[in-house]
Amino acid sequence: MDRSTTKLFGIMPDKEDIYSFELSNENGLKVQIINYGATVTSLQIPLENGKVADVVLGFDDLKAYLDSYSLPSAPYFGTTVGRYAGRINKGVFTLNDKVFQLVGNNNRNTLHGGNVGFGRKVWNVADVTNGKNPSITLSLSSEHLDENFPGELHVYLKYTLTEENELQLEYNATTTEDTVINLTHHSYFNLNGHDSSVLDQEVFVNADQILEVDADNIPSGNFTELSNHDFDFRTAKKCPAVIDNSFVVKAKNEVAAQFFSEKNNLKMSVYTDQPSVHIYVGGNCFDTIKGKENAAYHPSSGICFETQNFPDAPNHTHFPNSVLKKGEEYKQKTIYKFENIK
C-alpha cells in the first residue's frame, strides 16, 4: 500500500509548480507537506470516536500562504524557519572579526531570517520513501549573502512519519563559509482541531529557566528562574493566552514539552536535541485570511513549540554555539509524538 502520495498544490507567480506530499502510517495518521517553505499544511490524527482531528493550522491553497507574508506580522504557519530562527538584536552580528548587518524586519531587529526566510522559498524534493515509516527529504540552497548571511548554505530536511505515531524532523546543513544558523519548525498545534481554541488544553515544559528578554523580546543574556513564575509548566497547566518565550531545555532527548487535550484524549510529546523550545501563543491571526476549511483563526487558535538554539545567540558568547564552520555539519533532530493520554 502506498504510504506517500503527491498532488499539485499550486503555482508560484514565476510559474513554478508547488506540490503537496502526503505521508500516512498504518494507524491512519496523515501528514501533508508542501515544498513551498518545506511547510506542514495538515496533520490528521484518528480519534477514538471514529472522527479525525487536523491538529495544525494552515491554508487550503498556495495563494493564502503567499498572501500571509504580507500581513502586518506573518504567522509562518507550519513553515521551516531559517537561516536564523528567532530574533537577532538590531540585525547585527560579528563573525571572524567581520560585522554583518541583516535586514531589520521586526522593530529594527531581524526575525526568522529576514524578509525572505526559508519559509518563503521553494525547496527541492531530494527523496521520497514509501512503505513503513514513509519519509520525504527536501533540500534548499541558500546563496552566499542571502538576506546578508555569509556562506552558501545547503540544507536538507527529512520528514518521517513513523509507525509509532511520530513526526520526525531531521535537519542537516553545510556551508561554503563560516556562518550562523538556527533552524526551527513553526507549526501551530491544536489537539482539539485547528478550528478551535487551545486555552482549555494543558502544557508541560521540562524547563526551570526561560531567557530574560527586553521589551523587543531580545535576550539580555540573563536567565529567569521559573519557581513561582506564571510560566512554570513543570507541572502541566492550562495553555496561556499570550506567551512568546524561550525555555531552556533541561535534558536532551528527554521530553522537552508536552501538550494535552482531554476532549480528544490526545497528548503530543516534543523531543529535541536543541537547547531551547520557544513557545508561542497569541497574535498573528488577523481575521483577514481564512484558514483551512474556512476556519476563522484567532490569537488562541494554536500553540507553537519551536525547538531551536537561543535567539540572538551570535551576540552572546555564553549562549550555545550558533556558528556553522565551513567543512562542518549542522545536525538537528526534533520529534512530535502523538498518543492517547489514557
Secondary structure, 3 states (H helix, E strand, C coil): CCCEEEEEEEECCCCCEEEEEEEECCCCCEEEEECECCEEEEEEEECCCCCEEECECCCCCHHHHHHHCCCCCCCCCCCEECCECCEEHHHEEEECCEEEECCCCECCEEECCCCCCHHHCECEEEEEECCCCCEEEEEEEECCCECCECCCEEEEEEEEECCCCEEEEEEEEEECCCEECECEECCEECCCCCCCCCCCCEEEECCCEEEEECCCCCEEEEEEECCCCCCCCCCCEECCCCEEEEEECCCCCCEEEEEEECCCCEEEEEEECCCEEEEEECCCCCCCCCCHHHCCCCCCCCEEEEEECCCCHHHCCCCCCCEECCCCCEEEEEEEEEEECC
